[in-house]
Amino acid sequence: MNTTPIKRGLPAMHPGELLREDVIPSLNVSKTEIAKLLGISRRTLYDILDEKQPVTVAMALRIGKLVGNGPVLWLNLQRNYDLEQAEKALRAEIDAIPTLHAA
C-alpha cells in the first residue's frame, strides 16, 4: 500500500488556523466561552489557535462535538500538518535513506 501523501501545492493547515480564522468567528461566541464549553483553559485554547499546541485525539473529540462535525477532520488536519513539518525538518535525512524493494 502506498502511503505517500498527495501533494496539492498548498501548505498543510494547522487545525488552530481553521478554528481561529473560520470556525470561531462564525459561531458568534467568545473564545472564553468556547474554552469553557470545551472544558479547557483559555491558555490551552489560545495555544491551539496560535498553532503552538497540537490538536490531540481528546481535543479533536471535544472540538468535533462542539462544532458538530466529529473528530476526523481535526485529526486529519493535525496529521497532515505534522507530516509536512516533519518532512521539512528531516528532508536531508530521509533523502539519504534508500528504498528497498522486495525480490
Phi, psi and omega in degrees: 000132180275123180249015179293128180294147177278125179269126181245006177091340179262143177292150178296145182260130172291139180302333177298327178295316178297317177299313185293316188271328188239309190289303184298316178301327181284344182275342182054041178231141181293157177296325177299316179292321177301313179301316179299314181297325178282344182076033180231167177284158175299322180301316179298315179298313181297324177296323176291313181298327178273005177063030178264344183226141179282162171272112179280174176301314180298319180291322177299322176297316180295310182296315180300322177291316182299315184265355172083014180246007178077175187276341191297316179304313184293321177292318179295318177301315181294317180299313181296321178296312180299317180297315179297318179296318179294320178300319178294315184290328187250012187310309183296318180295317181292319179298332181281348180274126179286157174259122179268149179235138179293146181284000000 
